[in-house]
Amino acid sequence: MILVTGATGNVGRALLEELHAYGAGPLRALTRNAARASFPDGVEAVEGDFADTASLKAALEGVRSLFLVTRMGGTDAEIVEAARQAGVDHVVLVSSITAATHPHLVPAQENLAIEQILKDSGMEWTILRPTQFASNTLWWAEPIREGRPVRVPFADIGLPTIHPADIGSVARVALTEPGHRGMTYTLTGPERVTPRQQVAAIAAALGRDVPLVEIGRAEAHRDLAAFLDDEGADAVLDVTGGDVTDELLAVHDTVPLVTGSPARPFHQWATENAAAFR
Ligand SMILES: NC(=O)c1ccc[n+]([C@@H]2O[C@H](COP(=O)([O-])OP(=O)(O)OC[C@H]3O[C@@H](n4cnc5c(N)ncnc54)[C@H](OP(=O)(O)O)[C@@H]3O)[C@@H](O)[C@H]2O)c1
């Protein structure tokens, strides 16, 4: 039994579809609200919350392979311990590239901590360290739908943004094929893409102009304060342009090497998700 957590999210949804198409199974999907979720035929939906260890224990019954998303609530050590006690033998963990590139930032430290807890658990592991997701541009969906300009700092600094389905593809391979246990994979898209190019790709997918206004760091910090604390807002601004390093900018070929298929470009994600911006 494979349990996919974050199953209604950007990566989990794509992973479940791939596992289903591949014929892996049996498959179980964790969600906090099964009535609201829809999964491929034959996937067992199970309700659970990372913050409620009893619900996790029930969801983990009979599970041997676990796809684990991080930093969604609950205590990392308890989540990993619940998996170990249930008899899970392999965990594929979604961490972040910033664990390597920006280990001084709080979100990166949290990812490093759960990586270490997993390594110390006695279970086998595969760690995925993806870069910035293409789906982060959904933050712009509301202004674009309403015809307002997209406000971005660092409009011309491009990171090798990854399509979440590529993370799902790597996870599918790691969960179902030998040779990926004990590996830590840095995952990026196929090319660097700037916010200005992302907005242009979304505009092309919509068939209309989408205006962009470049704002300064202080103004962007004020915008982010609506969702994040000071430290969180600074971390986002550092890793999206304020403090980028060569390692954060580098394109890695891990996705094609592991999956045998080229990494998906940003414009593909924009075309597939145009409806969210209409
Ligand atoms: N975005 C980035 O640029 C980036 C970069 C590096 C790493 N990451 C990491 O990538 C991972 C996956 O991201 P994603 O975009 O696929 O996630 P997502 O779309 O934001 O959401 C994942 C799912 O987690 C579930 N969830 C939320 N809180 C939960 C809780 N307390 N207990 C159980 N489930 C909960 C939700 O499903 P239900 O509502 O159905 O319960 C949600 O659909 C995350 O761990 C993130 O930290 C992201």
The ligand as an SDF file (V2000), in Angstrom:
LIG
                    3D

 48 52  0  0  0  0  0  0  0  0999 V2000
    5.7440   26.0930   -3.6000 N   0  0  0  0  0  0  0  0  0  0  0  0
    7.0570   26.0010   -3.6860 C   0  0  0  0  0  0  0  0  0  0  0  0
    7.7130   26.7820   -4.3870 O   0  0  0  0  0  0  0  0  0  0  0  0
    7.7710   24.9010   -2.9450 C   0  0  0  0  0  0  0  0  0  0  0  0
    9.1570   24.7740   -3.0840 C   0  0  0  0  0  0  0  0  0  0  0  0
    9.8210   23.7450   -2.4300 C   0  0  0  0  0  0  0  0  0  0  0  0
    9.0980   22.8410   -1.6550 C   0  0  0  0  0  0  0  0  0  0  0  0
    7.7440   22.9930   -1.5140 N   0  0  0  0  0  0  0  0  0  0  0  0
    7.0040   21.9770   -0.7010 C   0  0  0  0  0  0  0  0  0  0  0  0
    6.2910   21.1250   -1.5840 O   0  0  0  0  0  0  0  0  0  0  0  0
    5.2870   20.4290   -0.8410 C   0  0  0  0  0  0  0  0  0  0  0  0
    4.0610   20.1670   -1.6730 C   0  0  0  0  0  0  0  0  0  0  0  0
    3.5480   21.3740   -2.1690 O   0  0  0  0  0  0  0  0  0  0  0  0
    2.1570   21.4580   -2.9330 P   0  0  0  0  0  0  0  0  0  0  0  0
    2.1930   22.7570   -3.7060 O   0  0  0  0  0  0  0  0  0  0  0  0
    1.8560   20.1850   -3.6450 O   0  0  0  0  0  0  0  0  0  0  0  0
    1.1660   21.6070   -1.6990 O   0  0  0  0  0  0  0  0  0  0  0  0
   -0.2370   22.3290   -1.6680 P   0  0  0  0  0  0  0  0  0  0  0  0
   -0.8340   22.2800   -3.0400 O   0  0  0  0  0  0  0  0  0  0  0  0
   -0.0880   23.6570   -1.0310 O   0  0  0  0  0  0  0  0  0  0  0  0
   -1.0850   21.4840   -0.6350 O   0  0  0  0  0  0  0  0  0  0  0  0
   -0.8960   20.1780   -0.3040 C   0  0  0  0  0  0  0  0  0  0  0  0
   -2.0910   19.6130    0.4240 C   0  0  0  0  0  0  0  0  0  0  0  0
   -1.7520   19.4080    1.7880 O   0  0  0  0  0  0  0  0  0  0  0  0
   -2.9530   19.1880    2.4730 C   0  0  0  0  0  0  0  0  0  0  0  0
   -2.8340   19.6980    3.8340 N   0  0  0  0  0  0  0  0  0  0  0  0
   -2.7020   20.9840    4.2390 C   0  0  0  0  0  0  0  0  0  0  0  0
   -2.6450   21.0400    5.5820 N   0  0  0  0  0  0  0  0  0  0  0  0
   -2.7540   19.7550    6.0270 C   0  0  0  0  0  0  0  0  0  0  0  0
   -2.7720   19.1530    7.3210 C   0  0  0  0  0  0  0  0  0  0  0  0
   -2.6870   19.8820    8.4390 N   0  0  0  0  0  0  0  0  0  0  0  0
   -2.8710   17.8010    7.3960 N   0  0  0  0  0  0  0  0  0  0  0  0
   -2.9790   17.0420    6.2930 C   0  0  0  0  0  0  0  0  0  0  0  0
   -2.9660   17.5590    5.0400 N   0  0  0  0  0  0  0  0  0  0  0  0
   -2.8640   18.9000    4.9190 C   0  0  0  0  0  0  0  0  0  0  0  0
   -4.0640   19.9050    1.7060 C   0  0  0  0  0  0  0  0  0  0  0  0
   -5.0200   18.9300    1.3110 O   0  0  0  0  0  0  0  0  0  0  0  0
   -6.5120   18.8190    1.9700 P   0  0  0  0  0  0  0  0  0  0  0  0
   -7.0710   20.2230    2.0150 O   0  0  0  0  0  0  0  0  0  0  0  0
   -7.2270   17.9280    0.9950 O   0  0  0  0  0  0  0  0  0  0  0  0
   -6.3240   18.2100    3.3120 O   0  0  0  0  0  0  0  0  0  0  0  0
   -3.3470   20.4360    0.4520 C   0  0  0  0  0  0  0  0  0  0  0  0
   -4.0540   20.2290   -0.7500 O   0  0  0  0  0  0  0  0  0  0  0  0
    5.0700   21.2610    0.4190 C   0  0  0  0  0  0  0  0  0  0  0  0
    5.5650   20.4820    1.4960 O   0  0  0  0  0  0  0  0  0  0  0  0
    5.9150   22.5060    0.2150 C   0  0  0  0  0  0  0  0  0  0  0  0
    6.4700   22.9750    1.4530 O   0  0  0  0  0  0  0  0  0  0  0  0
    7.0720   23.9840   -2.1500 C   0  0  0  0  0  0  0  0  0  0  0  0
  1  2  1  0
  2  3  2  0
  2  4  1  0
  4  5  1  0
  4 48  2  0
  5  6  2  0
  6  7  1  0
  7  8  2  0
  8  9  1  0
  8 48  1  0
  9 10  1  0
  9 46  1  0
 10 11  1  0
 11 12  1  0
 11 44  1  0
 12 13  1  0
 13 14  1  0
 14 15  2  0
 14 16  1  0
 14 17  1  0
 17 18  1  0
 18 19  2  0
 18 20  1  0
 18 21  1  0
 21 22  1  0
 22 23  1  0
 23 24  1  0
 23 42  1  0
 24 25  1  0
 25 26  1  0
 25 36  1  0
 26 27  1  0
 26 35  1  0
 27 28  2  0
 28 29  1  0
 29 30  1  0
 29 35  2  0
 30 31  1  0
 30 32  2  0
 32 33  1  0
 33 34  2  0
 34 35  1  0
 36 37  1  0
 36 42  1  0
 37 38  1  0
 38 39  2  0
 38 40  1  0
 38 41  1  0
 42 43  1  0
 44 45  1  0
 44 46  1  0
 46 47  1  0
M  CHG  2   8   1  16  -1
M  END
$$$$
